[in-house]
Amino acid sequence: MAKEDRGFASMDRAKQREIASKGGRAAHQKGAAHEWTSEEARLAGRKGGAASRRRKQNTAGTPGQSTAPATPDRNRF
């Protein structure tokens, strides 16, 4: 078996969801799972939105940086 054929990331998405779901159910049964309150969820959403906005502002205003994917330099040789 090749190294890249092992592990969670190499599984198909359905199999990953199935395994993750089992872990989530087990955590809830054990009482170790975190239950989000509406206030915690609201604060987490605001924090994520603010970080996303900061990243966009930092990359948009920087001269010389493009948001387009890099392409190979065809005139290099």
N, CA, C, O and CB atoms as a CASP TS submission, in Angstrom:
PFRMAT TS
TARGET T0000
AUTHOR 0000-0000-0000
METHOD Language model
MODEL 1
PARENT N/A
ATOM      1  N   MET     1       0.861  -1.189   0.000  1.00  0.00           N
ATOM      2  CA  MET     1       0.000   0.000   0.000  1.00  0.00           C
ATOM      3  C   MET     1       0.892   1.232   0.000  1.00  0.00           C
ATOM      4  O   MET     1       1.794   1.356   0.829  1.00  0.00           O
ATOM      5  CB  MET     1      -0.972   0.009   1.236  1.00  0.00           C
ATOM      6  N   ALA     2       0.638   2.133  -0.926  1.00  0.00           N
ATOM      7  CA  ALA     2       1.417   3.359  -1.021  1.00  0.00           C
ATOM      8  C   ALA     2       1.090   4.287   0.150  1.00  0.00           C
ATOM      9  O   ALA     2      -0.018   4.267   0.686  1.00  0.00           O
ATOM     10  CB  ALA     2       1.149   4.068  -2.363  1.00  0.00           C
ATOM     11  N   LYS     3       2.065   5.088   0.530  1.00  0.00           N
ATOM     12  CA  LYS     3       1.890   5.987   1.671  1.00  0.00           C
ATOM     13  C   LYS     3       0.716   6.939   1.479  1.00  0.00           C
ATOM     14  O   LYS     3      -0.008   7.225   2.433  1.00  0.00           O
ATOM     15  CB  LYS     3       3.159   6.783   1.905  1.00  0.00           C
ATOM     16  N   GLU     4       0.515   7.442   0.237  1.00  0.00           N
ATOM     17  CA  GLU     4      -0.571   8.393  -0.002  1.00  0.00           C
ATOM     18  C   GLU     4      -1.951   7.738  -0.004  1.00  0.00           C
ATOM     19  O   GLU     4      -2.963   8.438  -0.042  1.00  0.00           O
ATOM     20  CB  GLU     4      -0.349   9.095  -1.317  1.00  0.00           C
ATOM     21  N   ASP     5      -2.006   6.408   0.037  1.00  0.00           N
ATOM     22  CA  ASP     5      -3.282   5.698   0.062  1.00  0.00           C
ATOM     23  C   ASP     5      -3.751   5.417   1.482  1.00  0.00           C
ATOM     24  O   ASP     5      -4.746   4.723   1.688  1.00  0.00           O
ATOM     25  CB  ASP     5      -3.170   4.397  -0.706  1.00  0.00           C
ATOM     26  N   ARG     6      -3.029   5.960   2.463  1.00  0.00           N
ATOM     27  CA  ARG     6      -3.393   5.702   3.851  1.00  0.00           C
ATOM     28  C   ARG     6      -3.966   6.958   4.492  1.00  0.00           C
ATOM     29  O   ARG     6      -3.721   8.073   4.032  1.00  0.00           O
ATOM     30  CB  ARG     6      -2.178   5.205   4.645  1.00  0.00           C
ATOM     31  N   GLY     7      -4.720   6.764   5.544  1.00  0.00           N
ATOM     32  CA  GLY     7      -5.155   7.884   6.358  1.00  0.00           C
ATOM     33  C   GLY     7      -6.507   8.459   6.002  1.00  0.00           C
ATOM     34  O   GLY     7      -7.115   8.132   4.983  1.00  0.00           O
ATOM     35  N   PHE     8      -6.944   9.329   6.885  1.00  0.00           N
ATOM     36  CA  PHE     8      -8.273   9.926   6.806  1.00  0.00           C
ATOM     37  C   PHE     8      -8.448  10.773   5.558  1.00  0.00           C
ATOM     38  O   PHE     8      -9.496  10.713   4.913  1.00  0.00           O
ATOM     39  CB  PHE     8      -8.537  10.766   8.030  1.00  0.00           C
ATOM     40  N   ALA     9      -7.446  11.556   5.209  1.00  0.00           N
ATOM     41  CA  ALA     9      -7.570  12.478   4.076  1.00  0.00           C
ATOM     42  C   ALA     9      -7.676  11.762   2.739  1.00  0.00           C
ATOM     43  O   ALA     9      -8.211  12.324   1.783  1.00  0.00           O
ATOM     44  CB  ALA     9      -6.391  13.414   4.048  1.00  0.00           C
ATOM     45  N   SER    10      -7.179  10.538   2.654  1.00  0.00           N
ATOM     46  CA  SER    10      -7.234   9.813   1.382  1.00  0.00           C
ATOM     47  C   SER    10      -8.571   9.104   1.160  1.00  0.00           C
ATOM     48  O   SER    10      -8.830   8.586   0.074  1.00  0.00           O
ATOM     49  CB  SER    10      -6.111   8.801   1.321  1.00  0.00           C
ATOM     50  N   MET    11      -9.415   9.083   2.189  1.00  0.00           N
ATOM     51  CA  MET    11     -10.723   8.424   2.065  1.00  0.00           C
ATOM     52  C   MET    11     -11.689   9.298   1.271  1.00  0.00           C
ATOM     53  O   MET    11     -11.507  10.512   1.175  1.00  0.00           O
ATOM     54  CB  MET    11     -11.313   8.115   3.461  1.00  0.00           C
ATOM     55  N   ASP    12     -12.707   8.676   0.707  1.00  0.00           N
ATOM     56  CA  ASP    12     -13.716   9.486   0.020  1.00  0.00           C
ATOM     57  C   ASP    12     -14.532  10.257   1.063  1.00  0.00           C
ATOM     58  O   ASP    12     -14.574   9.886   2.236  1.00  0.00           O
ATOM     59  CB  ASP    12     -14.648   8.589  -0.865  1.00  0.00           C
ATOM     60  N   ARG    13     -15.174  11.330   0.613  1.00  0.00           N
ATOM     61  CA  ARG    13     -15.869  12.242   1.518  1.00  0.00           C
ATOM     62  C   ARG    13     -16.971  11.551   2.328  1.00  0.00           C
ATOM     63  O   ARG    13     -17.178  11.884   3.495  1.00  0.00           O
ATOM     64  CB  ARG    13     -16.463  13.385   0.730  1.00  0.00           C
ATOM     65  N   ALA    14     -17.671  10.602   1.725  1.00  0.00           N
ATOM     66  CA  ALA    14     -18.754   9.917   2.438  1.00  0.00           C
ATOM     67  C   ALA    14     -18.209   9.108   3.607  1.00  0.00           C
ATOM     68  O   ALA    14     -18.799   9.095   4.687  1.00  0.00           O
ATOM     69  CB  ALA    14     -19.532   9.002   1.482  1.00  0.00           C
ATOM     70  N   LYS    15     -17.085   8.436   3.391  1.00  0.00           N
ATOM     71  CA  LYS    15     -16.470   7.631   4.455  1.00  0.00           C
ATOM     72  C   LYS    15     -15.957   8.543   5.571  1.00  0.00           C
ATOM     73  O   LYS    15     -16.093   8.209   6.748  1.00  0.00           O
ATOM     74  CB  LYS    15     -15.307   6.763   3.889  1.00  0.00           C
ATOM     75  N   GLN    16     -15.377   9.679   5.220  1.00  0.00           N
ATOM     76  CA  GLN    16     -14.915  10.634   6.226  1.00  0.00           C
ATOM     77  C   GLN    16     -16.082  11.118   7.083  1.00  0.00           C
ATOM     78  O   GLN    16     -15.979  11.178   8.308  1.00  0.00           O
ATOM     79  CB  GLN    16     -14.215  11.831   5.553  1.00  0.00           C
ATOM     80  N   ARG    17     -17.190  11.461   6.430  1.00  0.00           N
ATOM     81  CA  ARG    17     -18.370  11.943   7.169  1.00  0.00           C
ATOM     82  C   ARG    17     -18.905  10.878   8.113  1.00  0.00           C
ATOM     83  O   ARG    17     -19.297  11.176   9.242  1.00  0.00           O
ATOM     84  CB  ARG    17     -19.475  12.372   6.194  1.00  0.00           C
ATOM     85  N   GLU    18     -18.918   9.642   7.648  1.00  0.00           N
ATOM     86  CA  GLU    18     -19.420   8.535   8.469  1.00  0.00           C
ATOM     87  C   GLU    18     -18.576   8.386   9.737  1.00  0.00           C
ATOM     88  O   GLU    18     -19.119   8.266  10.835  1.00  0.00           O
ATOM     89  CB  GLU    18     -19.415   7.214   7.662  1.00  0.00           C
ATOM     90  N   ILE    19     -17.263   8.393   9.586  1.00  0.00           N
ATOM     91  CA  ILE    19     -16.365   8.236  10.731  1.00  0.00           C
ATOM     92  C   ILE    19     -16.468   9.426  11.674  1.00  0.00           C
ATOM     93  O   ILE    19     -16.529   9.249  12.891  1.00  0.00           O
ATOM     94  CB  ILE    19     -14.919   8.066  10.257  1.00  0.00           C
ATOM     95  N   ALA    20     -16.488  10.639  11.124  1.00  0.00           N
ATOM     96  CA  ALA    20     -16.590  11.839  11.947  1.00  0.00           C
ATOM     97  C   ALA    20     -17.914  11.873  12.708  1.00  0.00           C
ATOM     98  O   ALA    20     -17.965  12.309  13.858  1.00  0.00           O
ATOM     99  CB  ALA    20     -16.449  13.091  11.079  1.00  0.00           C
ATOM    100  N   SER    21     -18.962  11.419  12.069  1.00  0.00           N
ATOM    101  CA  SER    21     -20.271  11.389  12.707  1.00  0.00           C
ATOM    102  C   SER    21     -20.273  10.458  13.914  1.00  0.00           C
ATOM    103  O   SER    21     -20.846  10.772  14.957  1.00  0.00           O
ATOM    104  CB  SER    21     -21.339  10.955  11.706  1.00  0.00           C
ATOM    105  N   LYS    22     -19.621   9.308  13.755  1.00  0.00           N
ATOM    106  CA  LYS    22     -19.529   8.360  14.885  1.00  0.00           C
ATOM    107  C   LYS    22     -18.793   8.999  16.053  1.00  0.00           C
ATOM    108  O   LYS    22     -19.186   8.824  17.206  1.00  0.00           O
ATOM    109  CB  LYS    22     -18.810   7.053  14.455  1.00  0.00           C
ATOM    110  N   GLY    23     -17.723   9.742  15.761  1.00  0.00           N
ATOM    111  CA  GLY    23     -16.974  10.410  16.821  1.00  0.00           C
ATOM    112  C   GLY    23     -17.797  11.473  17.520  1.00  0.00           C
ATOM    113  O   GLY    23     -17.726  11.617  18.740  1.00  0.00           O
ATOM    114  N   GLY    24     -18.571  12.213  16.757  1.00  0.00           N
ATOM    115  CA  GLY    24     -19.428  13.239  17.347  1.00  0.00           C
ATOM    116  C   GLY    24     -20.495  12.654  18.247  1.00  0.00           C
ATOM    117  O   GLY    24     -20.753  13.168  19.335  1.00  0.00           O
ATOM    118  N   ARG    25     -21.115  11.576  17.789  1.00  0.00           N
ATOM    119  CA  ARG    25     -22.139  10.923  18.620  1.00  0.00           C
ATOM    120  C   ARG    25     -21.532  10.372  19.899  1.00  0.00           C
ATOM    121  O   ARG    25     -22.133  10.486  20.968  1.00  0.00           O
ATOM    122  CB  ARG    25     -22.829   9.793  17.842  1.00  0.00           C
ATOM    123  N   ALA    26     -20.348   9.775  19.806  1.00  0.00           N
ATOM    124  CA  ALA    26     -19.688   9.212  20.986  1.00  0.00           C
ATOM    125  C   ALA    26     -19.351  10.312  21.993  1.00  0.00           C
ATOM    126  O   ALA    26     -19.513  10.119  23.198  1.00  0.00           O
ATOM    127  CB  ALA    26     -18.408   8.452  20.578  1.00  0.00           C
ATOM    128  N   ALA    27     -18.887  11.458  21.510  1.00  0.00           N
ATOM    129  CA  ALA    27     -18.549  12.568  22.398  1.00  0.00           C
ATOM    130  C   ALA    27     -19.788  13.074  23.128  1.00  0.00           C
ATOM    131  O   ALA    27     -19.727  13.387  24.317  1.00  0.00           O
ATOM    132  CB  ALA    27     -17.897  13.711  21.606  1.00  0.00           C
ATOM    133  N   HIS    28     -20.912  13.155  22.419  1.00  0.00           N
ATOM    134  CA  HIS    28     -22.144  13.605  23.064  1.00  0.00           C
ATOM    135  C   HIS    28     -22.605  12.595  24.107  1.00  0.00           C
ATOM    136  O   HIS    28     -23.049  12.985  25.187  1.00  0.00           O
ATOM    137  CB  HIS    28     -23.248  13.832  22.020  1.00  0.00           C
ATOM    138  N   GLN    29     -22.508  11.313  23.805  1.00  0.00           N
ATOM    139  CA  GLN    29     -22.916  10.294  24.773  1.00  0.00           C
ATOM    140  C   GLN    29     -22.038  10.327  26.015  1.00  0.00           C
ATOM    141  O   GLN    29     -22.510  10.105  27.130  1.00  0.00           O
ATOM    142  CB  GLN    29     -22.867   8.907  24.137  1.00  0.00           C
ATOM    143  N   LYS    30     -20.763  10.604  25.811  1.00  0.00           N
ATOM    144  CA  LYS    30     -19.820  10.665  26.918  1.00  0.00           C
ATOM    145  C   LYS    30     -19.996  11.947  27.731  1.00  0.00           C
ATOM    146  O   LYS    30     -19.612  11.998  28.899  1.00  0.00           O
ATOM    147  CB  LYS    30     -18.391  10.568  26.396  1.00  0.00           C
ATOM    148  N   GLY    31     -20.565  12.966  27.127  1.00  0.00           N
ATOM    149  CA  GLY    31     -20.746  14.246  27.792  1.00  0.00           C
ATOM    150  C   GLY    31     -19.562  15.174  27.594  1.00  0.00           C
ATOM    151  O   GLY    31     -19.455  16.191  28.279  1.00  0.00           O
ATOM    152  N   ALA    32     -18.680  14.846  26.677  1.00  0.00           N
ATOM    153  CA  ALA    32     -17.479  15.644  26.444  1.00  0.00           C
ATOM    154  C   ALA    32     -17.635  16.622  25.285  1.00  0.00           C
ATOM    155  O   ALA    32     -16.747  17.442  25.051  1.00  0.00           O
ATOM    156  CB  ALA    32     -16.306  14.737  26.182  1.00  0.00           C
ATOM    157  N   ALA    33     -18.732  16.552  24.566  1.00  0.00           N
ATOM    158  CA  ALA    33     -18.922  17.419  23.398  1.00  0.00           C
ATOM    159  C   ALA    33     -19.313  18.820  23.845  1.00  0.00           C
ATOM    160  O   ALA    33     -20.025  18.994  24.834  1.00  0.00           O
ATOM    161  CB  ALA    33     -19.998  16.839  22.452  1.00  0.00           C
ATOM    162  N   HIS    34     -18.844  19.802  23.114  1.00  0.00           N
ATOM    163  CA  HIS    34     -19.175  21.189  23.425  1.00  0.00           C
ATOM    164  C   HIS    34     -20.529  21.540  22.826  1.00  0.00           C
ATOM    165  O   HIS    34     -20.770  21.298  21.644  1.00  0.00           O
ATOM    166  CB  HIS    34     -18.083  22.149  22.899  1.00  0.00           C
ATOM    167  N   GLU    35     -21.389  22.095  23.620  1.00  0.00           N
ATOM    168  CA  GLU    35     -22.689  22.565  23.154  1.00  0.00           C
ATOM    169  C   GLU    35     -22.621  24.080  23.033  1.00  0.00           C
ATOM    170  O   GLU    35     -22.428  24.771  24.033  1.00  0.00           O
ATOM    171  CB  GLU    35     -23.843  22.122  24.121  1.00  0.00           C
ATOM    172  N   TRP    36     -22.774  24.602  21.831  1.00  0.00           N
ATOM    173  CA  TRP    36     -22.705  26.040  21.602  1.00  0.00           C
ATOM    174  C   TRP    36     -23.983  26.714  22.069  1.00  0.00           C
ATOM    175  O   TRP    36     -25.083  26.258  21.756  1.00  0.00           O
ATOM    176  CB  TRP    36     -22.456  26.341  20.122  1.00  0.00           C
ATOM    177  N   THR    37     -23.839  27.795  22.815  1.00  0.00           N
ATOM    178  CA  THR    37     -24.991  28.636  23.112  1.00  0.00           C
ATOM    179  C   THR    37     -25.154  29.594  21.931  1.00  0.00           C
ATOM    180  O   THR    37     -24.233  29.752  21.129  1.00  0.00           O
ATOM    181  CB  THR    37     -24.813  29.416  24.483  1.00  0.00           C
ATOM    182  N   SER    38     -26.297  30.220  21.825  1.00  0.00           N
ATOM    183  CA  SER    38     -26.497  31.148  20.715  1.00  0.00           C
ATOM    184  C   SER    38     -25.538  32.332  20.825  1.00  0.00           C
ATOM    185  O   SER    38     -25.094  32.859  19.805  1.00  0.00           O
ATOM    186  CB  SER    38     -27.955  31.642  20.682  1.00  0.00           C
ATOM    187  N   GLU    39     -25.213  32.758  22.047  1.00  0.00           N
ATOM    188  CA  GLU    39     -24.281  33.880  22.227  1.00  0.00           C
ATOM    189  C   GLU    39     -22.868  33.481  21.797  1.00  0.00           C
ATOM    190  O   GLU    39     -22.181  34.268  21.145  1.00  0.00           O
ATOM    191  CB  GLU    39     -24.275  34.351  23.704  1.00  0.00           C
ATOM    192  N   GLU    40     -22.423  32.269  22.152  1.00  0.00           N
ATOM    193  CA  GLU    40     -21.096  31.801  21.732  1.00  0.00           C
ATOM    194  C   GLU    40     -21.010  31.705  20.209  1.00  0.00           C
ATOM    195  O   GLU    40     -20.010  32.099  19.609  1.00  0.00           O
ATOM    196  CB  GLU    40     -20.781  30.430  22.368  1.00  0.00           C
ATOM    197  N   ALA    41     -22.049  31.186  19.604  1.00  0.00           N
ATOM    198  CA  ALA    41     -22.066  31.048  18.146  1.00  0.00           C
ATOM    199  C   ALA    41     -22.033  32.418  17.477  1.00  0.00           C
ATOM    200  O   ALA    41     -21.341  32.601  16.475  1.00  0.00           O
ATOM    201  CB  ALA    41     -23.310  30.263  17.690  1.00  0.00           C
ATOM    202  N   ARG    42     -22.761  33.362  18.012  1.00  0.00           N
ATOM    203  CA  ARG    42     -22.788  34.714  17.458  1.00  0.00           C
ATOM    204  C   ARG    42     -21.399  35.346  17.541  1.00  0.00           C
ATOM    205  O   ARG    42     -20.940  35.954  16.574  1.00  0.00           O
ATOM    206  CB  ARG    42     -23.824  35.586  18.204  1.00  0.00           C
ATOM    207  N   LEU    43     -20.722  35.208  18.691  1.00  0.00           N
ATOM    208  CA  LEU    43     -19.386  35.781  18.860  1.00  0.00           C
ATOM    209  C   LEU    43     -18.376  35.108  17.928  1.00  0.00           C
ATOM    210  O   LEU    43     -17.524  35.779  17.347  1.00  0.00           O
ATOM    211  CB  LEU    43     -18.929  35.645  20.321  1.00  0.00           C
ATOM    212  N   ALA    44     -18.469  33.804  17.787  1.00  0.00           N
ATOM    213  CA  ALA    44     -17.555  33.085  16.901  1.00  0.00           C
ATOM    214  C   ALA    44     -17.758  33.521  15.449  1.00  0.00           C
ATOM    215  O   ALA    44     -16.787  33.678  14.708  1.00  0.00           O
ATOM    216  CB  ALA    44     -17.759  31.562  17.036  1.00  0.00           C
ATOM    217  N   GLY    45     -18.985  33.714  15.049  1.00  0.00           N
ATOM    218  CA  GLY    45     -19.283  34.167  13.696  1.00  0.00           C
ATOM    219  C   GLY    45     -18.750  35.559  13.430  1.00  0.00           C
ATOM    220  O   GLY    45     -18.226  35.835  12.351  1.00  0.00           O
ATOM    221  N   ARG    46     -18.883  36.442  14.417  1.00  0.00           N
ATOM    222  CA  ARG    46     -18.353  37.805  14.263  1.00  0.00           C
ATOM    223  C   ARG    46     -16.831  37.776  14.160  1.00  0.00           C
ATOM    224  O   ARG    46     -16.240  38.501  13.359  1.00  0.00           O
ATOM    225  CB  ARG    46     -18.791  38.700  15.449  1.00  0.00           C
ATOM    226  N   LYS    47     -16.198  36.925  14.985  1.00  0.00           N
ATOM    227  CA  LYS    47     -14.739  36.827  14.970  1.00  0.00           C
ATOM    228  C   LYS    47     -14.246  36.311  13.615  1.00  0.00           C
ATOM    229  O   LYS    47     -13.284  36.843  13.063  1.00  0.00           O
ATOM    230  CB  LYS    47     -14.249  35.903  16.104  1.00  0.00           C
ATOM    231  N   GLY    48     -14.891  35.294  13.087  1.00  0.00           N
ATOM    232  CA  GLY    48     -14.506  34.756  11.781  1.00  0.00           C
ATOM    233  C   GLY    48     -14.733  35.748  10.665  1.00  0.00           C
ATOM    234  O   GLY    48     -13.915  35.851   9.750  1.00  0.00           O
ATOM    235  N   GLY    49     -15.833  36.479  10.725  1.00  0.00           N
ATOM    236  CA  GLY    49     -16.119  37.484   9.709  1.00  0.00           C
ATOM    237  C   GLY    49     -15.115  38.620   9.739  1.00  0.00           C
ATOM    238  O   GLY    49     -14.709  39.126   8.693  1.00  0.00           O
ATOM    239  N   ALA    50     -14.715  39.023  10.938  1.00  0.00           N
ATOM    240  CA  ALA    50     -13.732  40.100  11.068  1.00  0.00           C
ATOM    241  C   ALA    50     -12.377  39.658  10.519  1.00  0.00           C
ATOM    242  O   ALA    50     -11.697  40.437   9.851  1.00  0.00           O
ATOM    243  CB  ALA    50     -13.596  40.533  12.543  1.00  0.00           C
ATOM    244  N   ALA    51     -11.980  38.413  10.793  1.00  0.00           N
ATOM    245  CA  ALA    51     -10.699  37.902  10.288  1.00  0.00           C
ATOM    246  C   ALA    51     -10.724  37.826   8.771  1.00  0.00           C
ATOM    247  O   ALA    51      -9.739  38.160   8.114  1.00  0.00           O
ATOM    248  CB  ALA    51     -10.387  36.513  10.886  1.00  0.00           C
ATOM    249  N   SER    52     -11.833  37.393   8.218  1.00  0.00           N
ATOM    250  CA  SER    52     -11.971  37.304   6.762  1.00  0.00           C
ATOM    251  C   SER    52     -11.883  38.682   6.130  1.00  0.00           C
ATOM    252  O   SER    52     -11.228  38.856   5.102  1.00  0.00           O
ATOM    253  CB  SER    52     -13.299  36.635   6.384  1.00  0.00           C
ATOM    254  N   ARG    53     -12.536  39.657   6.735  1.00  0.00           N
ATOM    255  CA  ARG    53     -12.510  41.020   6.236  1.00  0.00           C
ATOM    256  C   ARG    53     -11.092  41.595   6.282  1.00  0.00           C
ATOM    257  O   ARG    53     -10.661  42.282   5.355  1.00  0.00           O
ATOM    258  CB  ARG    53     -13.465  41.897   7.046  1.00  0.00           C
ATOM    259  N   ARG    54     -10.365  41.304   7.380  1.00  0.00           N
ATOM    260  CA  ARG    54      -8.982  41.780   7.503  1.00  0.00           C
ATOM    261  C   ARG    54      -8.097  41.191   6.416  1.00  0.00           C
ATOM    262  O   ARG    54      -7.283  41.899   5.823  1.00  0.00           O
ATOM    263  CB  ARG    54      -8.415  41.429   8.881  1.00  0.00           C
ATOM    264  N   ARG    55      -8.252  39.900   6.151  1.00  0.00           N
ATOM    265  CA  ARG    55      -7.440  39.255   5.106  1.00  0.00           C
ATOM    266  C   ARG    55      -7.721  39.879   3.751  1.00  0.00           C
ATOM    267  O   ARG    55      -6.794  40.141   2.984  1.00  0.00           O
ATOM    268  CB  ARG    55      -7.717  37.739   5.056  1.00  0.00           C
ATOM    269  N   LYS    56      -8.973  40.117   3.452  1.00  0.00           N
ATOM    270  CA  LYS    56      -9.335  40.722   2.163  1.00  0.00           C
ATOM    271  C   LYS    56      -8.776  42.130   2.036  1.00  0.00           C
ATOM    272  O   LYS    56      -8.277  42.505   0.975  1.00  0.00           O
ATOM    273  CB  LYS    56     -10.857  40.750   1.993  1.00  0.00           C
ATOM    274  N   GLN    57      -8.853  42.913   3.107  1.00  0.00           N
ATOM    275  CA  GLN    57      -8.339  44.284   3.068  1.00  0.00           C
ATOM    276  C   GLN    57      -6.824  44.289   2.921  1.00  0.00           C
ATOM    277  O   GLN    57      -6.279  45.123   2.198  1.00  0.00           O
ATOM    278  CB  GLN    57      -8.750  45.050   4.334  1.00  0.00           C
ATOM    279  N   ASN    58      -6.142  43.380   3.588  1.00  0.00           N
ATOM    280  CA  ASN    58      -4.680  43.344   3.529  1.00  0.00           C
ATOM    281  C   ASN    58      -4.177  42.935   2.157  1.00  0.00           C
ATOM    282  O   ASN    58      -3.164  43.468   1.705  1.00  0.00           O
ATOM    283  CB  ASN    58      -4.135  42.393   4.574  1.00  0.00           C
ATOM    284  N   THR    59      -4.835  42.022   1.484  1.00  0.00           N
ATOM    285  CA  THR    59      -4.366  41.579   0.172  1.00  0.00           C
ATOM    286  C   THR    59      -4.827  42.522  -0.937  1.00  0.00           C
ATOM    287  O   THR    59      -4.139  42.647  -1.950  1.00  0.00           O
ATOM    288  CB  THR    59      -4.858  40.164  -0.112  1.00  0.00           C
ATOM    289  N   ALA    60      -5.950  43.174  -0.777  1.00  0.00           N
ATOM    290  CA  ALA    60      -6.480  44.041  -1.837  1.00  0.00           C
ATOM    291  C   ALA    60      -5.672  45.330  -1.966  1.00  0.00           C
ATOM    292  O   ALA    60      -5.526  45.849  -3.073  1.00  0.00           O
ATOM    293  CB  ALA    60      -7.948  44.375  -1.562  1.00  0.00           C
ATOM    294  N   GLY    61      -5.146  45.855  -0.868  1.00  0.00           N
ATOM    295  CA  GLY    61      -4.455  47.129  -0.925  1.00  0.00           C
ATOM    296  C   GLY    61      -2.957  47.023  -1.125  1.00  0.00           C
ATOM    297  O   GLY    61      -2.283  48.049  -1.210  1.00  0.00           O
ATOM    298  N   THR    62      -2.409  45.813  -1.203  1.00  0.00           N
ATOM    299  CA  THR    62      -0.972  45.648  -1.330  1.00  0.00           C
ATOM    300  C   THR    62      -0.561  45.721  -2.789  1.00  0.00           C
ATOM    301  O   THR    62      -0.962  44.872  -3.585  1.00  0.00           O
ATOM    302  CB  THR    62      -0.525  44.323  -0.713  1.00  0.00           C
ATOM    303  N   PRO    63       0.244  46.731  -3.160  1.00  0.00           N
ATOM    304  CA  PRO    63       0.668  46.808  -4.561  1.00  0.00           C
ATOM    305  C   PRO    63       1.624  45.673  -4.899  1.00  0.00           C
ATOM    306  O   PRO    63       2.429  45.255  -4.067  1.00  0.00           O
ATOM    307  CB  PRO    63       1.332  48.161  -4.850  1.00  0.00           C
ATOM    308  N   GLY    64       1.527  45.185  -6.121  1.00  0.00           N
ATOM    309  CA  GLY    64       2.418  44.123  -6.572  1.00  0.00           C
ATOM    310  C   GLY    64       1.913  42.726  -6.287  1.00  0.00           C
ATOM    311  O   GLY    64       2.462  41.754  -6.805  1.00  0.00           O
ATOM    312  N   GLN    65       0.887  42.605  -5.481  1.00  0.00           N
ATOM    313  CA  GLN    65       0.326  41.290  -5.199  1.00  0.00           C
ATOM    314  C   GLN    65      -0.985  41.144  -5.940  1.00  0.00           C
ATOM    315  O   GLN    65      -1.826  42.043  -5.938  1.00  0.00           O
ATOM    316  CB  GLN    65       0.125  41.080  -3.682  1.00  0.00           C
ATOM    317  N   SER    66      -1.142  40.002  -6.568  1.00  0.00           N
ATOM    318  CA  SER    66      -2.355  39.734  -7.315  1.00  0.00           C
ATOM    319  C   SER    66      -3.130  38.629  -6.627  1.00  0.00           C
ATOM    320  O   SER    66      -2.537  37.733  -6.025  1.00  0.00           O
ATOM    321  CB  SER    66      -2.036  39.357  -8.772  1.00  0.00           C
ATOM    322  N   THR    67      -4.437  38.684  -6.710  1.00  0.00           N
ATOM    323  CA  THR    67      -5.258  37.611  -6.159  1.00  0.00           C
ATOM    324  C   THR    67      -5.456  36.508  -7.177  1.00  0.00           C
ATOM    325  O   THR    67      -6.018  35.460  -6.856  1.00  0.00           O
ATOM    326  CB  THR    67      -6.608  38.149  -5.699  1.00  0.00           C
ATOM    327  N   ALA    68      -4.994  36.735  -8.423  1.00  0.00           N
ATOM    328  CA  ALA    68      -5.113  35.715  -9.465  1.00  0.00           C
ATOM    329  C   ALA    68      -4.090  34.608  -9.210  1.00  0.00           C
ATOM    330  O   ALA    68      -3.012  34.883  -8.683  1.00  0.00           O
ATOM    331  CB  ALA    68      -4.911  36.337 -10.880  1.00  0.00           C
ATOM    332  N   PRO    69      -4.406  33.366  -9.572  1.00  0.00           N
ATOM    333  CA  PRO    69      -3.456  32.280  -9.353  1.00  0.00           C
ATOM    334  C   PRO    69      -2.195  32.486 -10.188  1.00  0.00           C
ATOM    335  O   PRO    69      -2.236  33.051 -11.281  1.00  0.00           O
ATOM    336  CB  PRO    69      -4.100  30.929  -9.690  1.00  0.00           C
ATOM    337  N   ALA    70      -1.082  32.015  -9.646  1.00  0.00           N
ATOM    338  CA  ALA    70       0.197  32.156 -10.343  1.00  0.00           C
ATOM    339  C   ALA    70       0.209  31.291 -11.583  1.00  0.00           C
ATOM    340  O   ALA    70      -0.305  30.172 -11.576  1.00  0.00           O
ATOM    341  CB  ALA    70       1.369  31.784  -9.423  1.00  0.00           C
ATOM    342  N   THR    71       0.800  31.813 -12.656  1.00  0.00           N
ATOM    343  CA  THR    71       0.930  31.050 -13.896  1.00  0.00           C
ATOM    344  C   THR    71       2.400  30.888 -14.211  1.00  0.00           C
ATOM    345  O   THR    71       3.197  31.758 -13.859  1.00  0.00           O
ATOM    346  CB  THR    71       0.186  31.744 -15.072  1.00  0.00           C
ATOM    347  N   PRO    72       2.784  29.818 -14.854  1.00  0.00           N
ATOM    348  CA  PRO    72       4.205  29.629 -15.173  1.00  0.00           C
ATOM    349  C   PRO    72       4.688  30.689 -16.156  1.00  0.00           C
ATOM    350  O   PRO    72       3.932  31.147 -17.013  1.00  0.00           O
ATOM    351  CB  PRO    72       4.447  28.226 -15.754  1.00  0.00           C
ATOM    352  N   ASP    73       5.933  31.067 -16.023  1.00  0.00           N
ATOM    353  CA  ASP    73       6.533  32.054 -16.910  1.00  0.00           C
ATOM    354  C   ASP    73       6.936  31.367 -18.198  1.00  0.00           C
ATOM    355  O   ASP    73       7.922  30.631 -18.222  1.00  0.00           O
ATOM    356  CB  ASP    73       7.752  32.742 -16.245  1.00  0.00           C
ATOM    357  N   ARG    74       6.202  31.590 -19.254  1.00  0.00           N
ATOM    358  CA  ARG    74       6.447  30.891 -20.516  1.00  0.00           C
ATOM    359  C   ARG    74       7.661  31.457 -21.265  1.00  0.00           C
ATOM    360  O   ARG    74       8.186  30.788 -22.155  1.00  0.00           O
ATOM    361  CB  ARG    74       5.208  30.973 -21.402  1.00  0.00           C
ATOM    362  N   ASN    75       8.116  32.657 -20.932  1.00  0.00           N
ATOM    363  CA  ASN    75       9.230  33.279 -21.621  1.00  0.00           C
ATOM    364  C   ASN    75      10.549  33.071 -20.891  1.00  0.00           C
ATOM    365  O   ASN    75      11.535  33.747 -21.185  1.00  0.00           O
ATOM    366  CB  ASN    75       8.969  34.748 -21.793  1.00  0.00           C
ATOM    367  N   ARG    76      10.572  32.171 -19.975  1.00  0.00           N
ATOM    368  CA  ARG    76      11.731  31.996 -19.107  1.00  0.00           C
ATOM    369  C   ARG    76      12.904  31.339 -19.821  1.00  0.00           C
ATOM    370  O   ARG    76      14.048  31.638 -19.477  1.00  0.00           O
ATOM    371  CB  ARG    76      11.350  31.177 -17.905  1.00  0.00           C
ATOM    372  N   PHE    77      12.683  30.461 -20.796  1.00  0.00           N
ATOM    373  CA  PHE    77      13.781  29.715 -21.421  1.00  0.00           C
ATOM    374  C   PHE    77      14.067  30.211 -22.795  1.00  0.00           C
ATOM    375  O   PHE    77      14.962  29.695 -23.464  1.00  0.00           O
ATOM    376  CB  PHE    77      13.474  28.249 -21.475  1.00  0.00           C
TER
END
